[in-house]
Amino acid sequence: MIALLSNGITSEALRNALREYIAPLSSAAVVVTADNEYKDRNYHVPRVIDELKYYGLSVDIFDLDTQDATELLKYDVVEFIGGNPYYLLNSIRVHNASAVIKQLAEKKVLLGWSAGALVFTPSIEIVDKLTPEMNIVNLDNLKGLSLTNTHIIPHYNKFLKLFDKLEDICQAYEQEHNCSIVRLDDGDGIIIDNGIETLIKG
């Protein structure tokens, strides 16, 4: 199962929708790689840990930059936090973690929010349309892991205030790529289980 989240399990609707998948399980890893600067000191990490502990999970912090990706396979739930999608995607490639992440999507519960969700999709190019300055690793190939064919933009309600003509940019992207972008507000998420996608509105 995969869940593409805007900013984590931050709404009652998401908490309830994910309960059937997570509540029977026992262990989780929070992957902090996307925050190339603060890592486990990212200010969202305590909240994310609490969100997982709500289901009774034991929670470890994990970083692809310093730990072998195959170690993630011992966890029932793996959650990728937000940060820099270029950095995260590059790290996944450098550390040969793609195959492991695909196994997690098939056999475990794989959660991602913001940058952590974007890398699971076909492309992170929508970020390049908005904040190309985040590309600190000079990434040329913006293709994501394509664990789903769904394109997303997280934090849509917040981004509307931050970026002029955001909707024009989204619509141009949709035309260029012949796709639809799911606009996720904070508190929203998409649960993908056996190919069936369910949009949860917070």
VOVO-201091 format. One record per residue: y, z, x of N, C-alpha, C, O in turn; residue in three letters. Coordinates in steps of 0.02 Angstrom, whole numbers, padded with zeros to 5 digits, always signed. Layout:
! VOVO-201091
YZXYZXYZXYZXALA ...
! end
This chain:
! VOVO-201091
-00060+00000+00042+00000+00000+00000+00062+00000+00044+00065+00033+00096MET +00111-00037+00022+00175-00039+00057+00230-00019+00008+00228-00038-00051ILE +00279+00018+00032+00339+00031-00008+00400+00012+00033+00410+00038+00088ALA +00441-00032+00005+00504-00051+00035+00559-00011+00001+00571-00020-00059LEU +00590+00034+00037+00638+00080+00008+00708+00067+00036+00716+00042+00092LEU +00759+00085-00003+00827+00076+00021+00846+00130+00071+00870+00115+00126SER +00835+00193+00052+00855+00248+00097+00806+00306+00098+00824+00363+00113ASN +00743+00292+00081+00692+00343+00081+00670+00360+00011+00686+00326-00037GLY +00632+00414+00005+00607+00436-00061+00660+00483-00090+00651+00544-00093ILE +00715+00452-00111+00775+00491-00126+00791+00495-00201+00846+00517-00220THR +00745+00475-00243+00757+00481-00315+00694+00509-00349+00639+00503-00323SER +00704+00539-00406+00648+00567-00444+00600+00512-00464+00539+00522-00465GLU +00628+00453-00481+00585+00398-00502+00538+00376-00445+00479+00364-00457ALA +00564+00372-00384+00522+00353-00328+00472+00408-00311+00413+00395-00297LEU +00495+00470-00313+00451+00527-00298+00391+00527-00345+00334+00538-00324ARG +00404+00514-00408+00350+00513-00458+00305+00453-00449+00244+00458-00456ASN +00335+00395-00435+00296+00333-00429+00250+00335-00369+00195+00306-00370ALA +00271+00368-00316+00231+00370-00254+00180+00427-00254+00136+00429-00211LEU +00186+00472-00302+00143+00531-00302+00069+00512-00304+00029+00542-00268ARG +00050+00464-00345-00021+00447-00351-00050+00420-00286-00109+00427-00273GLU -00007+00389-00245-00030+00362-00181-00032+00415-00126-00076+00414-00083TYR +00017+00460-00127+00026+00505-00070-00004+00574-00081-00030+00605-00034ILE -00001+00599-00142-00021+00669-00155-00092+00685-00132-00104+00741-00109ALA -00141+00639-00138-00209+00656-00117-00219+00657-00041-00272+00676-00017PRO -00168+00636-00003-00176+00627+00069-00153+00689+00108-00127+00736+00078LEU -00163+00688+00174-00149+00750+00211-00102+00744+00270-00070+00793+00289SER -00095+00684+00301-00055+00680+00362-00007+00621+00360-00020+00570+00329SER +00049+00630+00395+00100+00577+00397+00133+00574+00465+00138+00625+00500ALA +00156+00514+00483+00197+00504+00543+00263+00473+00522+00265+00427+00482ALA +00317+00499+00550+00384+00471+00540+00403+00433+00604+00412+00463+00656VAL +00408+00367+00598+00422+00325+00656+00498+00318+00664+00531+00290+00621VAL +00524+00344+00720+00596+00348+00730+00622+00293+00776+00680+00296+00798VAL +00582+00245+00792+00599+00194+00842+00662+00156+00826+00700+00137+00871THR +00676+00144+00762+00734+00103+00742+00800+00134+00765+00849+00097+00774ALA +00802+00199+00773+00863+00230+00798+00859+00233+00874+00833+00281+00903ASP +00883+00181+00906+00876+00174+00978+00916+00226+01017+00905+00235+01077ASN +00963+00259+00984+01005+00308+01018+00981+00380+01009+00974+00417+01058GLU +00969+00399+00947+00955+00470+00933+00881+00486+00922+00860+00543+00929TYR +00841+00435+00905+00769+00445+00895+00755+00504+00848+00777+00503+00791LYS +00717+00554+00872+00698+00610+00829+00757+00654+00810+00751+00697+00766ASP +00814+00644+00843+00875+00682+00825+00917+00646+00773+00972+00669+00757ARG +00893+00591+00747+00926+00556+00693+00937+00606+00635+00891+00642+00616ASN +00996+00607+00608+01013+00659+00559+00975+00652+00493+00974+00699+00453TYR +00943+00594+00482+00902+00586+00421+00832+00616+00429+00798+00629+00379HIS +00810+00627+00490+00741+00646+00502+00720+00710+00465+00667+00710+00433VAL +00759+00764+00467+00739+00824+00430+00729+00811+00356+00682+00837+00325PRO +00772+00769+00326+00765+00752+00255+00700+00713+00243+00664+00727+00196ARG +00686+00665+00286+00626+00624+00279+00563+00668+00284+00516+00659+00246VAL +00563+00714+00331+00507+00760+00339+00498+00801+00275+00442+00810+00252ILE +00553+00826+00248+00549+00865+00186+00522+00824+00128+00484+00849+00086ASP +00543+00760+00125+00520+00716+00071+00444+00707+00074+00411+00703+00023GLU +00416+00704+00134+00344+00696+00142+00307+00763+00132+00253+00765+00104LEU +00338+00817+00156+00307+00883+00147+00304+00902+00073+00263+00944+00053LYS +00347+00873+00033+00346+00885-00040+00277+00871-00069+00255+00903-00117TYR +00242+00821-00039+00175+00803-00062+00120+00843-00029+00061+00831-00041TYR +00140+00891+00014+00090+00932+00048+00064+00903+00113+00013+00926+00138GLY +00099+00853+00140+00076+00821+00201+00097+00861+00263+00150+00893+00263LEU +00056+00858+00315+00079+00880+00381+00113+00820+00413+00089+00764+00406SER +00168+00831+00449+00210+00775+00472+00223+00779+00547+00243+00832+00573VAL +00211+00724+00582+00227+00717+00653+00281+00664+00662+00288+00618+00622ASP +00319+00671+00716+00367+00620+00736+00333+00572+00784+00293+00593+00825ILE +00350+00507+00778+00317+00456+00818+00368+00405+00842+00415+00388+00805PHE +00360+00380+00903+00405+00330+00931+00365+00276+00967+00330+00290+01015ASP +00370+00215+00944+00334+00159+00974+00354+00148+01047+00316+00120+01086LEU +00415+00169+01064+00439+00158+01132+00403+00202+01183+00403+00187+01243ASP +00373+00257+01160+00341+00304+01207+00268+00320+01191+00235+00353+01230THR +00244+00297+01132+00176+00313+01111+00139+00249+01092+00168+00201+01069GLN +00074+00251+01102+00031+00193+01087+00027+00183+01012+00010+00229+00975ASP +00042+00122+00989+00044+00107+00918-00023+00122+00883-00024+00140+00825ALA -00078+00115+00919-00143+00126+00888-00152+00198+00864-00193+00212+00821THR -00112+00244+00893-00116+00314+00872-00094+00323+00799-00111+00372+00767GLU -00055+00275+00774-00032+00279+00705-00090+00274+00655-00084+00296+00598LEU -00144+00244+00676-00200+00232+00631-00235+00297+00610-00274+00297+00563LEU -00221+00352+00644-00253+00415+00626-00216+00450+00568-00240+00500+00541LYS -00157+00424+00550-00118+00454+00496-00132+00420+00429-00148+00361+00427TYR -00127+00459+00375-00135+00432+00308-00073+00394+00284-00078+00343+00250ASP -00015+00421+00302+00049+00392+00282+00091+00381+00344+00096+00424+00388VAL +00122+00322+00349+00167+00308+00404+00233+00283+00375+00234+00236+00335VAL +00288+00316+00394+00354+00297+00368+00400+00278+00426+00411+00316+00473GLU +00427+00218+00421+00477+00193+00469+00547+00207+00442+00564+00185+00387PHE +00587+00243+00481+00655+00259+00458+00702+00201+00473+00682+00151+00504ILE +00764+00208+00451+00815+00157+00463+00845+00162+00532+00829+00206+00571GLY +00890+00116+00545+00923+00113+00610+00943+00042+00625+00979+00010+00586GLY +00921+00016+00682+00939-00051+00704+00878-00098+00695+00830-00092+00732ASN +00881-00144+00646+00822-00186+00633+00806-00233+00691+00747-00248+00703PRO +00856-00256+00728+00843-00298+00786+00804-00259+00839+00754-00283+00866TYR +00827-00199+00852+00794-00157+00903+00722-00141+00882+00676-00145+00922TYR +00713-00123+00819+00647-00105+00794+00600-00165+00798+00543-00158+00822LEU +00622-00223+00775+00579-00282+00776+00561-00300+00848+00504-00319+00862LEU +00608-00296+00893+00595-00311+00963+00545-00261+00992+00500-00281+01029ASN +00552-00197+00975+00507-00146+01001+00436-00157+00975+00388-00149+01012SER +00430-00177+00912+00364-00191+00883+00330-00247+00923+00270-00244+00936ILE +00369-00297+00940+00340-00354+00978+00324-00334+01050+00270-00350+01075ARG +00369-00299+01082+00360-00280+01152+00298-00236+01160+00261-00242+01209VAL +00286-00193+01111+00231-00146+01116+00169-00168+01077+00123-00129+01065HIS +00169-00232+01057+00110-00262+01024+00087-00220+00964+00027-00207+00956ASN +00135-00200+00924+00119-00155+00867+00108-00192+00801+00090-00160+00752ALA +00119-00257+00800+00116-00295+00737+00048-00288+00703+00044-00275+00643SER -00006-00295+00742-00073-00293+00713-00088-00223+00684-00120-00217+00632ALA -00065-00172+00719-00076-00104+00694-00039-00093+00628-00066-00064+00582VAL +00023-00117+00625+00063-00108+00565+00031-00145+00506+00033-00120+00449ILE +00003-00203+00519-00032-00240+00466-00093-00202+00442-00108-00202+00382LYS -00128-00169+00488-00185-00127+00468-00163-00069+00424-00195-00052+00375GLN -00106-00039+00443-00079+00016+00403-00063-00007+00332-00077+00028+00284LEU -00034-00067+00327-00017-00094+00261-00079-00106+00219-00077-00098+00158ALA -00134-00125+00251-00195-00141+00215-00237-00080+00197-00268-00077+00144GLU -00237-00029+00242-00284+00026+00235-00252+00094+00222-00286+00141+00201LYS -00187+00099+00235-00153+00164+00230-00094+00158+00181-00090+00110+00143LYS -00050+00207+00183+00013+00204+00146+00068+00193+00196+00081+00235+00239VAL +00101+00135+00192+00153+00116+00238+00220+00114+00202+00230+00076+00155LEU +00266+00156+00225+00332+00161+00195+00384+00138+00246+00377+00149+00306LEU +00436+00106+00222+00492+00088+00266+00556+00089+00226+00557+00069+00167GLY +00609+00111+00257+00673+00108+00222+00727+00080+00268+00725+00090+00329TRP +00774+00045+00237+00828+00012+00274+00799-00033+00328+00759-00078+00312SER +00816-00024+00391+00788-00065+00445+00712-00063+00445+00679-00113+00459ALA +00684-00004+00430+00612+00004+00429+00578-00038+00376+00520-00057+00384GLY +00613-00052+00321+00586-00096+00269+00599-00169+00285+00556-00212+00273ALA +00658-00184+00312+00676-00253+00326+00627-00287+00373+00611-00346+00363LEU +00602-00251+00423+00556-00283+00471+00489-00301+00439+00452-00341+00467VAL +00472-00271+00382+00409-00286+00348+00414-00352+00309+00362-00380+00290PHE +00474-00377+00297+00486-00435+00256+00482-00500+00298+00470-00496+00358THR +00491-00558+00267+00487-00620+00306+00541-00628+00360+00530-00664+00408PRO +00598-00596+00351+00652-00607+00398+00704-00551+00394+00713-00520+00342SER +00738-00539+00451+00794-00492+00450+00861-00531+00454+00913-00503+00470ILE +00857-00595+00438+00915-00639+00447+00975-00618+00404+01032-00630+00422GLU +00962-00587+00346+01017-00565+00304+01062-00516+00341+01123-00515+00331ILE +01032-00476+00386+01072-00430+00427+01117-00470+00474+01174-00450+00487VAL +01091-00525+00499+01129-00567+00545+01190-00598+00511+01239-00615+00544ASP +01186-00605+00445+01243-00632+00408+01297-00579+00399+01356-00596+00387LYS +01278-00515+00405+01325-00461+00391+01347-00424+00454+01407-00413+00463LEU +01300-00406+00497+01318-00366+00556+01282-00393+00618+01240-00359+00647THR +01299-00454+00640+01266-00482+00699+01278-00442+00762+01241-00447+00811PRO +01331-00401+00762+01345-00360+00820+01291-00307+00833+01290-00277+00887GLU +01248-00295+00785+01193-00248+00795+01138-00276+00840+01094-00239+00863MET +01141-00340+00854+01089-00372+00894+01098-00357+00969+01115-00401+01008ASN +01087-00295+00987+01098-00272+01055+01042-00293+01102+01048-00286+01163ILE +00987-00320+01074+00931-00341+01116+00928-00418+01122+00880-00446+01147VAL +00982-00450+01097+00986-00524+01100+00924-00558+01072+00895-00603+01102ASN +00904-00535+01013+00844-00561+00981+00859-00630+00951+00906-00637+00912LEU +00820-00680+00970+00829-00747+00943+00785-00759+00882+00807-00791+00833ASP +00725-00734+00884+00677-00744+00830+00685-00687+00779+00666-00630+00793ASN +00713-00703+00721+00727-00652+00671+00673-00647+00617+00683-00614+00566LEU +00616-00679+00630+00561-00675+00582+00533-00604+00580+00521-00574+00632LYS +00522-00579+00519+00492-00513+00512+00417-00516+00514+00388-00568+00532GLY +00384-00461+00496+00311-00457+00499+00277-00491+00440+00217-00502+00440LEU +00317-00509+00389+00291-00544+00330+00232-00508+00298+00182-00539+00278SER +00237-00442+00293+00187-00404+00256+00193-00417+00182+00148-00401+00143LEU +00249-00445+00162+00263-00466+00094+00306-00528+00098+00339-00541+00148THR +00307-00567+00045+00351-00626+00041+00419-00608+00012+00462-00652+00006ASN +00428-00546-00005+00490-00523-00038+00545-00512+00013+00535-00480+00064THR +00603-00539-00003+00663-00528+00037+00704-00473+00004+00710-00470-00057HIS +00733-00429+00045+00771-00373+00017+00838-00365+00053+00848-00390+00109ILE +00883-00331+00019+00943-00304+00053+00948-00231+00031+00955-00217-00029ILE +00944-00184+00078+00949-00113+00059+01023-00092+00051+01068-00129+00070PRO +01033-00035+00023+01101-00005+00016+01149-00052-00020+01209-00052-00005HIS +01124-00091-00067+01166-00143-00096+01230-00114-00128+01284-00142-00121TYR +01222-00058-00163+01281-00029-00196+01333-00008-00145+01393-00013-00159ASN +01312+00016-00087+01360+00035-00035+01388-00026+00001+01448-00028+00017LYS +01345-00075+00013+01367-00135+00049+01419-00175+00010+01461-00209+00040PHE +01417-00171-00056+01466-00206-00097+01537-00183-00080+01585-00222-00084LEU +01543-00120-00061+01609-00093-00044+01627-00108+00029+01686-00108+00047LYS +01576-00119+00071+01588-00128+00142+01601-00201+00162+01639-00214+00209LEU +01568-00247+00127+01571-00317+00148+01603-00360+00094+01580-00362+00037PHE +01656-00395+00113+01687-00442+00068+01639-00499+00053+01602-00522+00098ASP +01639-00521-00009+01598-00578-00029+01523-00568-00014+01488-00616+00002LYS +01500-00506-00020+01429-00492-00008+01384-00533-00054+01334-00562-00032LEU +01403-00537-00118+01360-00573-00165+01360-00648-00149+01309-00681-00158GLU +01416-00674-00126+01418-00745-00106+01371-00757-00047+01336-00808-00044ASP +01370-00709+00000+01326-00715+00059+01253-00713+00037+01212-00751+00061ILE +01237-00667-00009+01168-00661-00034+01146-00725-00070+01091-00749-00060CYS +01190-00752-00111+01173-00812-00149+01165-00873-00102+01121-00915-00114GLN +01206-00877-00051+01200-00932-00003+01134-00926+00035+01101-00976+00049ALA +01115-00864+00052+01051-00852+00086+00993-00874+00042+00946-00905+00065TYR +00997-00857-00022+00944-00874-00069+00936-00950-00076+00881-00975-00079GLU +00992-00985-00077+00989-01058-00081+00960-01088-00017+00919-01133-00019GLN +00983-01061+00039+00961-01087+00104+00886-01078+00115+00853-01122+00143GLU +00860-01021+00091+00789-01004+00104+00745-01013+00042+00686-00998+00044HIS +00774-01038-00012+00737-01049-00074+00698-00986-00094+00638-00988-00106ASN +00735-00931-00098+00704-00867-00114+00752-00826-00156+00809-00845-00167CYS +00728-00769-00179+00771-00720-00213+00772-00657-00171+00721-00635-00146SER +00831-00628-00164+00837-00565-00128+00837-00509-00180+00875-00510-00228ILE +00793-00461-00170+00795-00401-00213+00849-00355-00186+00846-00333-00129VAL +00897-00340-00228+00954-00299-00209+00937-00226-00225+00936-00206-00283ARG +00923-00188-00172+00903-00118-00180+00962-00071-00171+00992-00070-00118LEU +00977-00034-00222+01026+00020-00216+00990+00081-00185+00929+00085-00188ASP +01028+00127-00157+00997+00188-00132+00963+00224-00190+00991+00232-00244ASP +00902+00246-00177+00861+00276-00230+00811+00227-00260+00766+00248-00297GLY +00819+00162-00244+00773+00110-00269+00718+00096-00218+00723+00115-00160ASP +00665+00064-00241+00612+00043-00196+00565-00006-00230+00565-00013-00291GLY +00525-00040-00190+00474-00085-00215+00407-00061-00190+00397-00052-00129ILE +00360-00049-00235+00292-00030-00217+00248-00092-00222+00247-00125-00274ILE +00213-00107-00168+00169-00166-00166+00098-00141-00156+00080-00115-00103ILE +00057-00150-00207-00012-00125-00206-00058-00181-00228-00055-00204-00285ASP -00102-00202-00183-00148-00257-00198-00113-00319-00223-00135-00353-00270ASN -00056-00334-00192-00019-00394-00209+00026-00388-00270+00064-00433-00286GLY +00021-00332-00304+00063-00320-00364+00125-00282-00344+00120-00227-00316ILE +00184-00309-00359+00247-00278-00340+00279-00244-00401+00284-00274-00455GLU +00300-00183-00391+00333-00145-00444+00400-00121-00418+00404-00084-00369THR +00453-00142-00451+00520-00119-00433+00535-00053-00467+00531-00047-00528LEU +00553-00003-00426+00570+00063-00453+00645+00072-00445+00672+00069-00389ILE +00679+00083-00500+00752+00094-00498+00765+00169-00499+00739+00206-00541LYS +00806+00190-00451+00822+00262-00447+00873+00282-00499+00893+00340-00502GLY 
! end
